[in-house]
Amino acid sequence: MKKILYLFFTCSIIFAFAGCSPSKKDSAEATTTQEIATTTSTTENTTDSSTSDSDAKNDSYDFSAYKKRIKKLTKKVNNAASSSNASVNEKRFYTLKKELDVVDDELDHLDDEFEHAYESGKLSFKVYKSREKTIEKLEDQLDLLEDALENKFGIDD
């Protein structure tokens, strides 16, 4: 009976640790940044009923510079190569992460500006919500890109 319990315990320990250690195949990105870019382009083409109002149509703010920057960052993350040297990986990861954070901080600041403009009566609610939704979509893209970066380098930040 002790042998059976010992065997069961040993097998449980082996399976527990084997299940926790990722193989090289499993550590690859679950969601590729190309899929993120594809998802982005399809979500940008969909229209929302609230943005079809006349106020939202007259919204003249151009987010294309942010979209281009995110697209460039997507390419950088795709082209980033992980190394067997942990310190090199860490440096590459945090360099790219800082670039993502800069864009994210700028979008947060822009959102705050739009909110202030709405609260002071310079923007209508519909225009404010339209811009806020666009910013949220861009921030979602950045979050997905950050997840892909973490997966690529195996660093959870």
N, C-alpha and C positions, 0 to 999 in steps of 0.2 A: 504494500500500500504506500509506503514511503517513497518507493521508486517511482510510482505512478504520479504522486503529488510533485516530486522533484522534477520529473520529466515535464509535467504540465506547467509548472512554474517556470522552468527554463525556456520552454517554447513560448510562453506568454511574454517573457522578457525579450526574447529574440524578435518576436513579431512586433512588439511595441517599439523597439528601437529601429527596426527595419522600416516600419511604416513612417517614422519621423524623419528619416534621412532622405533628402531628395536626391534623385539621380540626375545626371547631367541633362538627360532628356526632359525630366520633369521640371527642372529649374528654368527652362526656356520660357519666354513670355507666354502667358496664357492668352493674353490679348495683345496682338501685335499693334504697333503704332500705325501700320498701314490700315488696319481695320478701324482704328480710331479716326484716321483721316477720312476714310470712306463713310463712316457713320456721320462724321461732321458734315460732309457735303450733302448727304441726304437729309439731315435734320435742318440744314439751312434752307433747303428747297421747299420744305413743308411750310404751309401757312397756318397761322393760328387765327381763330375767329376774332380775338380781341385786337389783333394787329391790323385787321382789315378795316377798322374804323377810320374815318377821315382824318382825325388828329394823328393817328399813328402813321398814316400814309404820308402826311406832311412832315414827319420826323426826318430831319436832314442830317442827323449825326452819322458819321461814317466810321464803321468799325473795321474797315478793310485792313488797316495797318496792323491791328491786333491779330486778325485772322492770318495775315501773311507771316507775322512773327511766330505764331503758334505752328504754322505749317513748316517754317524753317526749323523750329525746335524739334518738331516731329522727325524731320530728316536727320537732325543731329543725333537724336536718340537712336534712330534706326541704324545710323552709321557708327555709333559708338561701339568700340570693341572692348570686351572684358579681357582682363589679363589674369595670368596665374598669380601675379603679385598683388597681394591684398592692398597695399598702400597705393599702388597705381590705380586700382579699381576705386578706392575710396576718393582719391583726388579727382578722377574723371566723374564719378558720381556727383560729388558735391559741386563741381564746376557747372555741370548741367543743371543740377538742382537749383543753384543760385540764379541761373538764367530763367528757370521756370518761376521761381519766387518773385523775381523782378516784375515779370509780366503780371503775375497774380496780384502783387501789391499795387501796380498801376491800375488794374481793373477794379480793385477794391476802392482806391482813391476816386476813380471816375464814378463809381456807383455812389459814393458819398456825395460827390458834387451834384449828381443828378437828384439825389434825395433832397439835398439842401435847396436846389432850384425848385423842386416840386413844393417843398414846405414854404418857400418864400413866394409862391404863386407864379413863378416864371415858367413852369412846365405844367401842362395838364396831367391829370392822373393817367390817362390812356397813353400818352407819350412816355411818361415816367415808367409805367409798367412795361411798355414795349422795349424800352432801353434796358430795363432791369432784366427782362427775360433774355435778351441778347447777351448781356454780361454773364448771366448764370450759365448759358450754354457754353460760352468761352471758358468760364472757370471749370465747368464739367470736363471740357476737353483737356484742360491743364491737369486736372485731377487724374484722368485716365492716362495721360502722358507720364505723370509722376509715378503712377502704379507700374506702368511698363518699364520705366527707368529702374525702379526698385527691383522688379523681377529680373531685369537684365543683369544687374550687378549683385543681386542677392543681398541688398542692404535695405532694411526696413527702417525708414526714418519717420 
